[in-house]
Amino acid sequence: MTVLESRPTKLVDHFALGLNAPICLTWELTYACNLACVHCLSSSGRRDPRELSTAECKVVIDELQRMQVFYVNIGGGEPTVRHDFWELLDYAVEHHVGVKFSTNGVKLDAAAARRLAATDYVDVQISVDGASADVNDAVRGTGSFRTAVAAMENLAAAGFRGFKISVVVTRENAGQLDAFKALADRYDAQLRLTRLRPSGRGADVWADLHPTDEQQRALYQWLVAHGDNVLTGDSFFHLSGLGDPLPGLNLCGAGRVVCLIDPIGDVYACPFAIHDQFLAGNLREPGGFQRVWQDSALFASLRKPDGGGACSSCSMFDACRGGCMAAKFFTGLPLDGPDPECVQGHGAAALAAAGGAVIPKPSGDHSHKGPVRGQPVLVPLSVRRPDRACDESPLAGLPA
Amino acid sequence: MRRLLSQGPGPAFDPQAPYRLHPQAELRDEEFGALAYHFGTRRLSFLKAPALVDVVRALGDAESVEAAVRRCAVPEAQRPAILRALAGLAGTDMIQRRVSEESLP
């Protein structure tokens, strides 16, 4: 990202007050997914019967073109499992809406890779959460690493340069950063690291999987060393208090420069905040997406200058701006307080103090209800001992 | 085809030559100036001064970059900054030098 002229703070001030249209927008096309990743931020799995139809999606694309939203990040669920995925991709490109889509690679065969390599307007992001099958498959499911690597092979063979390999940094993979970079280099791809949020099913595993303080410091140093060569989606601005700011805006863009359109047309302030409290409206209502973006009361309140609350007296406030709204919300912390992973330790203290606070649950849960092939099991199954050593009846212990 | 991404830097920026917004690039007006997006390189830039936006829009019809700057009545004091910004935009292919047959207004 290039910023011309040297007045970055002013630009950030403009961003904080909101723009005429989002700079980038995440659009989750479906909640359906072939995987059942333990940390899925949208609790995806099953298709929602209210999902936007092909025709409705095209109306959204028309509107994005009118608003000059130059590109969208398409995700899900697994967007490529929609039967009309390629049709919508072509439609977006024809209407000057660039697309970067995230996929686990399940549909990215050689033919699809060749098709993608033929256009500049589409970028692809393959998700892996480990640089080796064992680390990856423990959170994404058995065989998912092999699928992702096969997709990378197909893209590279088709001549698609510079596709993205997207990694959520966890306690399990934080030691593999160099290996991830090597993986990206092998395919002439670009590495993208993002933050684990306690959103969706991520709330269930966040306490066990979020990086330790030591890992955060190492991650920060690693990111500084790699600069613009590694993308972060501005994920790690909460680490800026560790030294110089990382490349990027270092600003929470929720409702100001980014937002989320979910598969049923609900518009949320950001992809990590699927909860009624951050729901701005639905684009099926009159006025469509533009009206939600420009007129919603929620977005208006997010665009008001805020004082920084409990963080405003911290010397690091200008660096981290209090951190990530969603990370606070889904760990039960107040929005005007510190980020749960505050590098000053204020978040850990706040979490300890909040102790028994009720943690908000995501509004929707589209997780698979039955078993999924290869599904990851992070927590060992609890084995309950029979009530008595001699109890062999399968009904023992159940209410009569 | 995905060529632009791997291309090296183009020829040096020449304010006396004719330029234009790259055909694959678009501007979106914002209060601070404009967002520029290049669909080929998928690169986003922020044009942080309304005067710069005016000049970029005027490039395609002007016989040179300097002529566009004059036409937009950019105050003398701002011109060096505007030219530096334009050089930056040329360096990322957001604006490009017009070849002769395209140069006539």
Interface residues (C-beta under 8 A of the other chain):
Chain A: M1 T2 V3 L4 E5 R7 K10 L11 H14 L19 N20 A21 I23 Q68 F70 Y71 H96 G98 K100 A117 A118 T119 D120 Y121 D123 G159 F160 R161 G162
Chain B: M1 R2 L4 L5 S6 Q24 E26 R28 D29 E30 E31 F32 L35 Y37 F39 G40 T41 R42 R43 L44 S45 F46 L47 K48 A49 L52 A81 R84 A85 G88 L89 T92
